[in-house]
Amino acid sequence: MADFEYQGVDRAGKRVTGTVTAAGEGDVRVALRSQGVRPTRIARKKGGGASGGGLAALLSGGPAQPSLNLKQKVLFTRQLQVMVSAGIPLVQAIDILGEQTLDASLRTILRDVRDRVSQGAFFWESLAAYPKAFPKVYVSLIRAGESSGSLDTILKRLSRYLEDTDRLRKMVTGALTYPAVVSAVGVVIIILMLMFVIPKFESMISAQGEEMPLPTAVVIAASHFFAGNWLSILGGMFAVGVGVTRFISTPEGKVVLDRLLYSLPMFGDLIQKSSIAAFSRTLQTLLNAGVNLVDAIDIVKNTIDSTVVSNAVGKIRGEVEVGKSLGAVVNNMTVFPRMAVQMIGVGEATGNLDKMLEKIADFYEAEVESAVSTLGKLVEPLILVVLGGTVAGMLIAMYLPIFKMAGGV
């Protein structure tokens, strides 16, 4: 936990300031709104300490926090939901799961969570101490279920939400990864040909003393260049790869990469649809659990992979917070398709925003699945034609002198 200083306006319109101890800025906003305060500025207190379990160790430079993969989270959530539905007390259920699990990271987390809950802490608050294992959307849904007394229902929705989110992410990642892998394999094959195959053809052609055709001379020159500078070329490629990887791991680099992908003809449409589906699914799940709209949008912003859409959602939160309707705000943003904008507007007008968001998520998840299938059918032949054409062109260039000599004979 960390200390945050805030400035805001209360229900009477008076300016208020103070300090709140929370796991993050989003939790500060939630706590202030529950007190009737609309925050205008939140900042981590300078020199403010941290307290509490794994979070304290992380902020103080201690050992790294344990993290969980999606499979572990889904399994834990499902098992806990079954035990809570059966009437087993929460502390006992956490203790049983902690003793049964074979994963050391999950066992460490559950033992600490059990101790916190048994000492009087909220379950969601105990989970919030491990942000690498339980993201903000997970903690917020648990908090909503714990506050409303429907923790078992929320756990069931949460496991389904995690599975839907992972399925969507895998579809998009697979669509983007396949062309890159095939292209890399093709480049390796071309490099091996330049280093080992072309020199053998060259020695055979040179022995005949014939003048080489231009395509053959170009391929042989490329082979000589690579063979004489292969160490420098591979070192340069490695350095560029490391530099690009480090750059795109920074916030600025991620923005540049996402904008580039978003502008690509086929991939941009796929990323837009997947981001809208993720936005709608997450927002619908949070609203259905009882989280208010402003806090839900704040949480959704951190769950979307595309910075283009994430930045747009950040702007939405600011405008909705001052009283504008969600439909009116998204209507002015080009990242949201017209159909999604219209359905959000209808959902707000009829008071069924959560149900309409669910329909939007279902529609665009189906669109993503269809787009991934179509993209695979289009990209695979294209890559094979380009790489196969390059390899075939190199071989034809090397066979030209042989054909010439055969014709002369």
Secondary structure in CASP SS format (residue, H / E / C, confidence):
PFRMAT SS
TARGET T0000
AUTHOR 0000-0000-0000
METHOD secondary structure of the structure
MODEL  1
M C 1.00
A E 1.00
D E 1.00
F E 1.00
E E 1.00
Y E 1.00
Q E 1.00
G E 1.00
V E 1.00
D C 1.00
R C 1.00
A C 1.00
G C 1.00
K C 1.00
R E 1.00
V E 1.00
T E 1.00
G E 1.00
T E 1.00
V E 1.00
T E 1.00
A E 1.00
A C 1.00
G C 1.00
E H 1.00
G H 1.00
D H 1.00
V H 1.00
R H 1.00
V H 1.00
A H 1.00
L H 1.00
R H 1.00
S H 1.00
Q C 1.00
G C 1.00
V C 1.00
R E 1.00
P E 1.00
T E 1.00
R E 1.00
I E 1.00
A E 1.00
R E 1.00
K C 1.00
K C 1.00
G C 1.00
G C 1.00
G C 1.00
A E 1.00
S C 1.00
G C 1.00
G H 1.00
G H 1.00
L H 1.00
A H 1.00
A H 1.00
L H 1.00
L H 1.00
S C 1.00
G C 1.00
G C 1.00
P C 1.00
A C 1.00
Q C 1.00
P C 1.00
S C 1.00
L C 1.00
N C 1.00
L H 1.00
K H 1.00
Q H 1.00
K H 1.00
V H 1.00
L H 1.00
F H 1.00
T H 1.00
R H 1.00
Q H 1.00
L H 1.00
Q H 1.00
V H 1.00
M H 1.00
V H 1.00
S H 1.00
A C 1.00
G C 1.00
I C 1.00
P C 1.00
L H 1.00
V H 1.00
Q H 1.00
A H 1.00
I H 1.00
D H 1.00
I H 1.00
L H 1.00
G H 1.00
E H 1.00
Q H 1.00
T C 1.00
L C 1.00
D C 1.00
A H 1.00
S H 1.00
L H 1.00
R H 1.00
T H 1.00
I H 1.00
L H 1.00
R H 1.00
D H 1.00
V H 1.00
R H 1.00
D H 1.00
R H 1.00
V H 1.00
S H 1.00
Q C 1.00
G C 1.00
A C 1.00
F C 1.00
F H 1.00
W H 1.00
E H 1.00
S H 1.00
L H 1.00
A H 1.00
A C 1.00
Y C 1.00
P C 1.00
K C 1.00
A C 1.00
F C 1.00
P C 1.00
K H 1.00
V H 1.00
Y H 1.00
V H 1.00
S H 1.00
L H 1.00
I H 1.00
R H 1.00
A H 1.00
G H 1.00
E H 1.00
S H 1.00
S H 1.00
G C 1.00
S C 1.00
L H 1.00
D H 1.00
T H 1.00
I H 1.00
L H 1.00
K H 1.00
R H 1.00
L H 1.00
S H 1.00
R H 1.00
Y H 1.00
L H 1.00
E H 1.00
D H 1.00
T H 1.00
D H 1.00
R H 1.00
L H 1.00
R H 1.00
K H 1.00
M H 1.00
V H 1.00
T H 1.00
G H 1.00
A H 1.00
L H 1.00
T H 1.00
Y H 1.00
P H 1.00
A H 1.00
V H 1.00
V H 1.00
S H 1.00
A H 1.00
V H 1.00
G H 1.00
V H 1.00
V H 1.00
I H 1.00
I H 1.00
I H 1.00
L H 1.00
M H 1.00
L H 1.00
M H 1.00
F H 1.00
V H 1.00
I H 1.00
P H 1.00
K H 1.00
F H 1.00
E H 1.00
S H 1.00
M H 1.00
I H 1.00
S H 1.00
A C 1.00
Q C 1.00
G C 1.00
E C 1.00
E C 1.00
M C 1.00
P C 1.00
L H 1.00
P H 1.00
T H 1.00
A H 1.00
V H 1.00
V H 1.00
I H 1.00
A H 1.00
A H 1.00
S H 1.00
H H 1.00
F H 1.00
F H 1.00
A H 1.00
G H 1.00
N H 1.00
W H 1.00
L H 1.00
S H 1.00
I H 1.00
L H 1.00
G H 1.00
G H 1.00
M H 1.00
F H 1.00
A H 1.00
V H 1.00
G H 1.00
V H 1.00
G H 1.00
V H 1.00
T H 1.00
R H 1.00
F H 1.00
I H 1.00
S C 1.00
T C 1.00
P H 1.00
E H 1.00
G H 1.00
K H 1.00
V H 1.00
V H 1.00
L H 1.00
D H 1.00
R H 1.00
L H 1.00
L H 1.00
Y H 1.00
S H 1.00
L C 1.00
P H 1.00
M H 1.00
F H 1.00
G H 1.00
D H 1.00
L H 1.00
I H 1.00
Q H 1.00
K H 1.00
S H 1.00
S H 1.00
I H 1.00
A H 1.00
A H 1.00
F H 1.00
S H 1.00
R H 1.00
T H 1.00
L H 1.00
Q H 1.00
T H 1.00
L H 1.00
L H 1.00
N H 1.00
A C 1.00
G C 1.00
V C 1.00
N C 1.00
L H 1.00
V H 1.00
D H 1.00
A H 1.00
I H 1.00
D H 1.00
I H 1.00
V H 1.00
K H 1.00
N C 1.00
T C 1.00
I C 1.00
D C 1.00
S C 1.00
T H 1.00
V H 1.00
V H 1.00
S H 1.00
N H 1.00
A H 1.00
V H 1.00
G H 1.00
K H 1.00
I H 1.00
R H 1.00
G H 1.00
E H 1.00
V H 1.00
E H 1.00
V C 1.00
G C 1.00
K C 1.00
S C 1.00
L H 1.00
G H 1.00
A H 1.00
V H 1.00
V H 1.00
N C 1.00
N C 1.00
M C 1.00
T C 1.00
V C 1.00
F C 1.00
P C 1.00
R H 1.00
M H 1.00
A H 1.00
V H 1.00
Q H 1.00
M H 1.00
I H 1.00
G H 1.00
V H 1.00
G H 1.00
E H 1.00
A H 1.00
T H 1.00
G C 1.00
N C 1.00
L H 1.00
D H 1.00
K H 1.00
M H 1.00
L H 1.00
E H 1.00
K H 1.00
I H 1.00
A H 1.00
D H 1.00
F H 1.00
Y H 1.00
E H 1.00
A H 1.00
E H 1.00
V H 1.00
E H 1.00
S H 1.00
A H 1.00
V H 1.00
S H 1.00
T H 1.00
L H 1.00
G H 1.00
K H 1.00
L H 1.00
V H 1.00
E H 1.00
P H 1.00
L H 1.00
I H 1.00
L H 1.00
V H 1.00
V H 1.00
L H 1.00
G H 1.00
G H 1.00
T H 1.00
V H 1.00
A H 1.00
G H 1.00
M H 1.00
L H 1.00
I H 1.00
A H 1.00
M H 1.00
Y H 1.00
L H 1.00
P H 1.00
I H 1.00
F H 1.00
K H 1.00
M H 1.00
A H 1.00
G H 1.00
G H 1.00
V C 1.00
END
